[in-house]
Amino acid sequence: MNTASNTVNPAPQSSPSSSVHIGRPGYFASRNLFDWLFAALIIGGGIFCFWRYGASMDGYEEGILIFSIPSLIALGWFWRPLRLLMITAGAASLLAIHLYGQQTDAFGADLAAADKVFLLKYALSSQSAILWMSVLFFMSTLFYWGGFFTKSGENSAAEAIGSRLAWGATFMALIGTFVRWFESHQIAPDIGHIPVSNLYEVFVLFCWMTALFYLYYEARFKTRALGAYVMLIISAAVSFLLWYTVAREAHEIQPLVPALQSWWMKIHVPANFVGYGTFALAAMVGMAYLLKTASQRALLIGLIALPIGLIAAILAARFFIADLPAETIQGLDGWARKMTGLLVFFAVCIALRKPLTERLPALATLEDLMYKSIALGFAFFTIATILGAFWAAEAWGGYWSWDPKETWALIVWLNYAAWLHMRLMKGLRGTVSAWWALCGLVITTFAFLGVNMFLSGLHSYGSL
């Protein structure tokens, strides 16, 4: 009799490794000593700020500072390179404040020290730091572009130098921002404000914020080949910043107009520029994608038609909009010349597309980076729009007034909402999504700058 068929096989014995599930350590349990030292340093800095500047803060500013402490700790834990940037930029800013405090006038620190004290004059005053930011971003762009023409592997030495220069530029930009904030409070009572109130200040914000997002994605995707494209848009912003400084003396700190004397500005404007920065990043990745994949004919039609169309639009505004001031007409002529330079640049990119694209990451990586950038920017732009509506209700008595800036902000929002919808619901990929991202930058730029140039409204604080 075959008893084997009647034998009930015992259940297999589970090994300890299979029967006991060992989960990952909790979020706080996984922190190491350096994480907690960093957190203690941020908390100590927050306490110092309350002790030193608490008397000058209102309830909203105290709330923002309290919220900032855990936010900075979380950012430093999430991305470790930010720790060194935070600590060194904070220490350098405090050194600048200390140097200013060595000379006082009737109101507070004597800002004339910026021309007398060596470190302030050549490095740590807001204007000096922002000029250093400009130089370092230009140098970073040159080294990134130089990396395309080397044969040293996926990440060249030139690109590594470009990356370090971008970090240095961001460091100087943060010093310039913090010290300018302090300087504004030393001019006269009720003058001090966070430096995000005019075109000069927000272009500095755009530069360092866009650079930080790029540097994060550079580390995340382990490639520096996109640095040349992204730093190009940052260098364009720096060029505008320098022109604006010379043409309008925009670096001078001015009192806020009544509508801007609100705590909403401290959160609405930075949230907006997270969107602007990531949209710009996505557009430049889209340009790299197109250079790598699009046909020669499509590139000639698209990339060359784009600046030609912009030139035509500028000239149409120049000749057909009645009663334009002479200063505006002169500015339009200057923008037409700049678009001609853009046309030449695109032509050079098409001619050199092989060396400019042979070291780019895989197409799937470029698409993923475009998607992540636009998704993040869209989230923050949505938050900024909602905050702007609350601010408008407080300042002007209504949440929405169809002001030109509001209308174009809605157009920007709808553009990227449609892009995300088409990707998530319809599987939008490839050159269409790249062209869309690149054209989205044109729409965003008009919403940011074009409205100031051609349309007047409640938001016309930074005239060109």
Secondary structure, DSSP 8 states (H G I E B T S, - for coil): --GGGG---------HHHHS------TTTT--HHHHHHHHHHHHHHHHHHHHHGGG--HHHHHHHHHHHHHHHHHHHHSTHHHHHHHHHHHHHHHHHHHHHTSB-SSSB-GGGGGTSHHIIIIISHHHHHHHHHHHHHHHHHHHHHGGG--S-SS-HHHHHHHHHHHHHHHHHHHHHHHHHHHHHTTSTTT---S-SSHHHHHHHHHHHHHHHHHHHHHHHT--TTHHHHHHHHHHHHHHHHHHHHHH-TTS-----GGG-STTHHHHHHHHHHHHHHHHHHHHHHHHHHHHHS-HHHHHHHHHHHHHHHHHHHHHHHHHSTT--HHHHHHHHHHHHHHHHHHHHHHHHHHTHHHHHTTS--HHHHHHHHHHHHHHHHHHHHHHHHHHHHHHHHHHS-S----HHHHHHHHHHHHHHHHHHHHHHH---HHHHHHHHHHHHHHHHIIIIIHHHH--STT--S--
